[in-house]
Every structure is written in C-alpha cells, then in structure tokens.
Amino acid sequence: MPASISVIAYIAQQTIESINEYTIQKGLAYCRLLENHMQAIRFTYFIQQEEVDESEKSESSVGDALQLETVYLLHGKFTYLINEDSLDMIIISHVQLPIAISDCPASSLIPRFIGKTITSPSYILIT
C-alpha cells in the first residue's frame, strides 16, 4: 500500500552517482523517536542536474543535494524493511533545519496512506 511520511532526521552517510540527466543520492539518515530510540532510514533522492553552459562549466553541480551531518525535515514515500529494521524512503522534498544534530527533536512517525483502502490501516510500533 503506498504511504508517505514526514520525519525530522540527520544525514549520516551518502553516496552520489550521475545517470543521464539525473543525480541519484543514496544514504543513511537517523531520526530520534520518543524515549530516545533511533530509527535508521535508508533514503534515495533524485536530483535533476541544472543545465550549465559548457564555457562556464568548472565542476559538476548536484544542485539541491542533501548535506552530511545536517538536520532536515524529510517528506517522501516509504516502506519498512523488517529484516534490516529500517525504513526505506524515497525523498520527495526536504527542508534544511537550522539546528545541531544534538538538538534534533524526538518525534513519532505518523504514516499517511495514499488512496483508498479496503480495511482500516493497522499501525506498527517501530522500536
């Protein structure tokens, strides 16, 4: 079932690769849940590269890429990976928050289901 989620997390690891006109950023982020539990989030973020004039091109630009050791409000689609105890998230949008990693607030994960469902959703407590 398609679902979306918003979460405050910090970026711990990342890799960036370019394919055609896109830059794909993959990595690992962590969010602080209530009672100081940490939730791992494996993320994928697709960045469209900006068109740059060849005469002005000095290095490749990844535009609005997520930065390491920075706190963001992330919004995207997700699935839960039971074997790895992590969320797998495709980031749709993000907002950089001007706070330190140590000040990252604890919050609960509240999924929003997209579309119609036959039965009412059941919630999973992620610990």
C-alpha positions as CSV (number, residue, x, y, z in Angstrom):
1,M,0.0,0.0,0.0
2,P,1.5,3.4,-0.9
3,A,2.2,5.6,2.1
4,S,4.0,8.8,2.8
5,I,5.7,10.1,5.9
6,S,7.3,13.3,7.2
7,V,10.2,13.0,9.6
8,I,13.0,15.1,11.1
9,A,16.3,13.3,10.5
10,Y,20.0,14.0,10.1
11,I,22.1,12.6,7.3
12,A,24.8,10.2,8.4
13,Q,26.1,8.7,5.2
14,Q,25.6,9.3,1.5
15,T,26.8,8.3,-2.0
16,I,26.1,10.3,-5.2
17,E,26.1,9.0,-8.7
18,S,25.1,10.5,-12.0
19,I,22.9,8.7,-14.6
20,N,21.9,10.6,-17.7
21,E,20.4,14.0,-16.6
22,Y,19.8,12.9,-13.0
23,T,22.0,12.7,-9.9
24,I,20.9,10.0,-7.5
25,Q,21.8,10.4,-3.9
26,K,21.5,7.4,-1.6
27,G,22.4,7.2,2.0
28,L,21.6,6.6,5.6
29,A,19.8,9.0,7.9
30,Y,18.7,8.7,11.5
31,C,15.6,10.1,13.3
32,R,15.1,10.3,17.1
33,L,11.9,8.6,18.2
34,L,10.2,9.1,21.6
35,E,12.1,7.6,24.5
36,N,15.4,8.3,22.8
37,H,15.2,5.3,20.4
38,M,16.9,5.9,17.0
39,Q,15.3,4.8,13.7
40,A,17.5,4.2,10.6
41,I,16.3,5.5,7.3
42,R,17.8,4.3,4.0
43,F,17.0,7.0,1.6
44,T,17.1,7.7,-2.2
45,Y,16.8,11.2,-3.6
46,F,16.7,12.0,-7.3
47,I,18.2,15.4,-8.2
48,Q,17.8,16.9,-11.7
49,Q,21.0,18.5,-12.8
50,E,20.9,22.1,-13.9
51,E,21.8,22.9,-17.5
52,V,25.2,24.6,-17.5
53,D,26.9,26.4,-20.4
54,E,30.0,24.4,-21.4
55,S,32.2,27.5,-21.3
56,E,31.2,28.2,-17.7
57,K,31.4,24.6,-16.5
58,S,34.1,24.2,-13.9
59,E,32.7,21.2,-12.0
60,S,29.5,19.2,-12.0
61,S,26.7,20.6,-9.9
62,V,24.3,18.5,-7.9
63,G,22.1,21.4,-7.1
64,D,19.9,20.8,-4.0
65,A,21.7,17.7,-2.7
66,L,21.4,16.7,1.0
67,Q,24.5,17.6,3.0
68,L,26.2,15.3,5.5
69,E,25.7,15.8,9.2
70,T,22.8,18.2,8.6
71,V,19.3,18.1,10.0
72,Y,16.3,18.1,7.6
73,L,12.6,17.8,7.6
74,L,12.1,15.0,5.0
75,H,8.9,14.1,3.2
76,G,8.6,11.1,1.0
77,K,7.2,7.6,0.2
78,F,8.4,4.7,2.4
79,T,8.4,1.0,3.1
80,Y,9.5,-0.8,6.2
81,L,12.3,-3.3,5.9
82,I,11.7,-5.9,8.6
83,N,15.0,-7.8,8.2
84,E,17.1,-4.7,8.5
85,D,14.9,-2.9,11.0
86,S,14.9,0.3,8.9
87,L,12.7,2.5,6.7
88,D,13.4,2.6,3.0
89,M,12.4,6.1,1.9
90,I,12.3,7.9,-1.5
91,I,12.6,11.6,-0.6
92,I,10.2,13.8,-2.5
93,S,11.0,17.1,-0.7
94,H,13.2,18.4,2.1
95,V,13.8,21.5,4.2
96,Q,17.1,22.1,5.9
97,L,16.6,23.0,9.6
98,P,19.0,25.3,11.3
99,I,19.6,23.1,14.3
100,A,22.5,21.0,15.5
101,I,22.4,17.2,15.4
102,S,22.5,17.1,19.2
103,D,19.4,19.3,19.3
104,C,17.4,17.1,16.8
105,P,14.0,16.8,18.4
106,A,12.3,13.4,19.1
107,S,9.1,12.8,17.2
108,S,6.7,10.0,16.5
109,L,6.5,8.5,13.0
110,I,3.0,9.0,11.6
111,P,2.4,7.5,8.2
112,R,-0.3,8.8,5.8
113,F,-1.8,6.3,3.5
114,I,-2.4,7.3,-0.1
115,G,-5.5,6.3,-1.9
116,K,-8.4,4.1,-0.8
117,T,-8.1,1.1,1.4
118,I,-10.4,-1.9,1.8
119,T,-9.8,-2.2,5.6
120,S,-8.7,0.4,8.1
121,P,-4.9,0.5,8.4
122,S,-3.1,-1.1,11.4
123,Y,-0.1,0.8,12.8
124,I,3.2,-0.8,13.6
125,L,5.2,0.3,16.6
126,I,8.8,0.7,15.4
127,T,11.3,0.4,18.1
